[in-house]
Every structure is written in C-alpha cells, then in structure tokens.
C-alpha cells in the first residue's frame, strides 16, 4: 500500500506541477497580448485628429501627432491650385516634408496605427517621412484615413516601401465612425 500511496502522491504532484506550468504559460500569453499601442496621425484640418483621438481612446493607446516642421496654411492645402504646396508634394512621390517632432522610445510599441487624410488618392508624403524615421521591423502597422469622398486609392503601394519590415494591415476609413463601431473594428484586429 505504501507503494500505491507514493505513486498516487507522485501522480497528484505531477498534475499540480502541470497545472502551474499551464497557468504560467497562459499568463505569458496574456502579457504578450498586453503590448503597447501607438496612434500616430497627421491632420491638416482637424478631421483626422478627431478620428485619431477617438481611436486612441478605444484602443487604449498612446497618441502622437505628426507635426510638420513647416505648418500647412490654407493656401498650401488648396488642391485646385497646381502650384500649392500640397499639390507639388503629391506630384513628387519622393517628397519628404520635414517633421518637427519624434516619437520617444518607438521601440516600446508593437502596434502602430498611422492616420492621415487622403490626398490625391494616397497618403500625404509626410506619412512616408514618419515611417522612414523608425524601424518598423516586426511591428504591426495599421493605416487609417479620413477622406472627403475617396477611398484609400493606391495608398499601400506608396507606404509599404517606407516600412518594409512591418506587418501591414489594410487601411480603414474612419470618417464618421462612432466609438462603438471603432471599438468593434479594433477588437477584430486582435
């Protein structure tokens, strides 16, 4: 009988150790899902800023505004003027407008939402400037945009080369999206 008790004790002990190991593994998984998220955005008129602020709230993310070194004036944004700053930048796909600020400790973020208005059916080239300032290798990059009526166009064609090591998600239009709908979208990305 002593041998049976010893074997029973060993079996129960092994089961307890197995349960502890499983619980620790599950805690490790929870921790890996608790990664830091950033919402970085460029907004020329405030529309994208409004969407980004709402997104940061529902995603429990840090918020970072991409600030141009030289602010855009209303004349710069006049898309009907072929000589306006925005028109000239968008015609030259190699244009990289300077940015006045940087994200501190970008390495701490595993997921980065990047927001912008759609200009000429793509993201403004200042978004390429932003992406090229950091190493996005292994990070998940989730573009989002606001638009007066057009979709994402060829945005991804021009953004992907600026962060070649990133894990890209298709862009999402956040125009007029309420918090509930936005939260559902964010949760669908997990």
Residue pairs with C-beta under 8 A, 6 or more apart in sequence:
33 190
35 109
35 110
35 111
36 61
36 62
36 108
36 109
36 110
36 111
37 59
37 60
37 61
37 62
37 109
37 110
37 111
37 112
37 113
38 61
38 62
38 63
38 64
38 103
38 106
38 109
38 111
38 112
38 113
39 52
39 55
39 56
39 59
39 61
39 62
39 63
39 64
39 112
39 113
39 115
40 64
40 65
40 66
40 103
40 112
40 113
40 114
40 115
40 130
41 48
41 49
41 51
41 52
41 63
41 64
41 65
41 66
41 113
41 114
41 115
41 116
42 48
42 65
42 66
42 68
42 115
42 116
42 117
42 124
42 126
42 127
42 130
43 49
43 50
43 52
43 65
43 115
43 116
43 117
44 72
44 77
44 86
44 117
44 124
45 77
45 117
47 117
47 146
47 175
48 115
48 116
48 117
48 145
48 146
49 65
51 115
51 144
51 146
51 174
51 175
51 177
52 63
52 65
52 113
52 115
52 144
53 63
54 174
54 177
54 179
54 182
55 61
55 113
55 115
55 144
55 174
55 182
55 186
56 62
56 63
57 179
58 179
58 182
58 183
58 186
59 113
59 186
61 111
61 113
62 109
64 101
64 103
65 101
66 99
66 101
66 126
66 127
66 130
67 99
67 100
67 101
68 97
68 98
68 99
68 100
68 126
69 97
69 98
69 99
69 100
70 97
70 98
72 85
72 86
73 85
75 81
75 84
75 85
76 84
76 85
76 86
77 84
77 85
77 86
78 84
78 86
78 87
79 86
79 87
79 119
79 120
81 87
86 119
86 124
88 95
89 95
89 97
89 124
89 125
89 126
90 119
90 120
90 122
90 124
90 125
92 125
93 125
93 158
95 125
96 125
96 126
96 128
96 129
96 132
97 124
97 125
97 126
97 129
98 129
99 126
99 129
99 130
99 133
102 133
103 109
103 134
106 134
106 135
107 135
109 139
110 138
110 139
110 140
111 139
111 140
111 142
112 136
112 139
112 140
112 141
112 142
113 142
113 143
113 144
114 127
114 130
114 131
114 141
114 142
114 143
114 144
114 159
115 143
115 144
115 145
115 146
115 174
116 123
116 124
116 126
116 127
116 143
116 145
116 146
117 124
117 145
117 146
117 147
118 145
118 146
118 147
118 148
118 150
118 151
118 152
118 153
118 155
120 153
121 150
121 151
121 152
121 153
121 154
121 155
122 153
122 154
122 155
122 157
122 158
123 143
123 145
123 155
123 158
123 159
127 159
127 162
128 158
128 159
128 162
131 141
131 159
131 162
131 163
132 162
132 163
134 163
135 165
136 163
136 165
136 166
137 165
137 166
138 165
138 166
138 167
139 165
139 166
139 167
140 166
140 167
140 168
140 169
141 163
141 166
141 167
141 168
141 169
142 169
142 172
142 189
143 152
143 155
143 156
143 159
143 168
143 169
143 170
143 171
143 172
144 171
144 172
144 173
144 174
145 152
145 155
145 171
145 172
145 173
145 174
146 173
146 174
146 175
147 173
147 175
151 173
152 170
152 171
152 173
155 171
156 168
156 170
156 171
159 168
160 166
160 168
169 189
172 185
174 182
177 185
